[in-house]
Amino acid sequence: MIVGSNGMLGQRLTNFFSALHDVELLCTSVEGSSFVENVDYRQIDITQKTKVREVVLDFFPDYIINTAAYTNVDKSETEREAAWKINVNGVENIALYAWTVDAHLIHMSTDYIFDGKNGPYTEDDKPCPLGYYGRTKLASENSIRTSGVRFTIIRTNVLYGPAQFGRPDFVKWVVNSLSGKKEINIVTDQINNPTYVDDIVSAINKIISFKKEGIYNIGGEEILSRYEFTKRIAKYFNLDGSLIKPVVTKDLNQAALRPLKSGLITLKAQTELGFKATPIDISFGLMRKELNL
Ligand SMILES: NC(=O)c1ccc[n+]([C@@H]2O[C@H](COP(=O)([O-])OP(=O)(O)OC[C@H]3O[C@@H](n4cnc5c(N)ncnc54)[C@H](OP(=O)(O)O)[C@@H]3O)[C@@H](O)[C@H]2O)c1
């Protein structure tokens, strides 16, 4: 059972698992219908406990993959109640009914649980979120850990990839902006390892195959600044890199603080899951093919 199946990661999970013949799949998200067609779908708002109960007890899944979240980092600062309700109370509802049916819960978390003073981070580093979004995501991790459910938490950072529906991902946004000769301001001081969305799909598939529990970092092969990443996009897609203007985070006056020196070390996933991140240029090639970029 996928929760948040209409989101960026949720769509890719839906594409992957719906193509497998030995999987009985139920997709759920907050919208009235599934963005990906021809899948079994139920509408769930995860903050509605009785609805979560109804659908989980009806479908009785072996695995629940939760990708649903309140993901707007800046709005989380002012819309605190909404962010907490979805990211913490919603996750508690899922954990409770996953526990009830003895399903294994696979849940998505983030590097924003760290303060970005000393990254990249391992699974054992001490969280210290800077913003409210990070606080809700850390609280959801802690709720899961104390709920008694069998769980795997995947921490990731800066997802990109060829999701067909919804807002464009960072790569597509850069390609669209530079193709339209638009100047873009990109930060030089946010450092992390951008993650190709299908690498998370394959990590989740391995977690299920190997029945792995605990916390796993999943991230890209290279740790680089957002500015360097954007330059790589321009180079690969033969676009005018001079339109990319370097700025620093504090110039943007964003509502939420960002972890600056961040990134996730994936050694545990490499050794225990055989995880191997897709190299950046290969991932761009896959996106070009799928999205006709
Ligand atoms: N994207 C990143 O760079 C990134 C980095 C680190 C970690 N993560 C984590 O990875 C996970 C997936 O991220 P993503 O980029 O795929 O996010 P996304 O595209 O924003 O998808 C989240 C989905 O959850 C849905 N949702 C929101 N509130 C809901 C509710 N009450 N009940 C049910 N569904 C609800 C959203 O619907 P609406 O769109 O209609 O609100 C959306 O379809 C999240 O847990 C996120 O925190 C993401």
The ligand as a Gaussian input file, in Angstrom:
#p B3LYP/6-31G(d) Opt

LIG

0 1
 N       11.374000      16.281000      -2.412000
 C       12.484000      16.326000      -1.696000
 O       13.465000      16.996000      -2.078000
 C       12.593000      15.545000      -0.412000
 C       13.799000      15.574000       0.294000
 C       13.895000      14.852000       1.486000
 C       12.817000      14.125000       1.951000
 N       11.648000      14.128000       1.251000
 C       10.512000      13.347000       1.811000
 O       10.146000      12.386000       0.840000
 C        8.732000      12.190000       0.869000
 C        8.167000      12.348000      -0.536000
 O        8.499000      13.631000      -1.044000
 P        7.924000      14.164000      -2.417000
 O        8.890000      15.116000      -2.975000
 O        7.432000      13.019000      -3.240000
 O        6.688000      15.029000      -1.850000
 P        5.396000      15.545000      -2.631000
 O        5.588000      15.512000      -4.086000
 O        5.011000      16.834000      -1.966000
 O        4.352000      14.411000      -2.256000
 C        3.711000      14.338000      -1.026000
 C        2.302000      13.875000      -1.303000
 O        1.586000      13.796000      -0.058000
 C        0.290000      14.300000      -0.303000
 N       -0.354000      14.723000       0.937000
 C       -0.258000      15.924000       1.557000
 N       -1.056000      15.946000       2.626000
 C       -1.684000      14.750000       2.682000
 C       -2.631000      14.178000       3.551000
 N       -3.135000      14.839000       4.597000
 N       -3.033000      12.909000       3.313000
 C       -2.554000      12.221000       2.270000
 N       -1.672000      12.706000       1.389000
 C       -1.235000      13.959000       1.605000
 C        0.532000      15.466000      -1.229000
 O       -0.662000      15.903000      -1.834000
 P       -0.782000      17.439000      -2.301000
 O        0.338000      17.680000      -3.265000
 O       -2.134000      17.522000      -2.909000
 O       -0.627000      18.253000      -1.035000
 C        1.516000      14.853000      -2.195000
 O        0.844000      14.133000      -3.217000
 C        8.188000      13.168000       1.900000
 O        8.041000      12.480000       3.128000
 C        9.276000      14.190000       2.046000
 O        9.286000      14.762000       3.345000
 C       11.520000      14.811000       0.080000

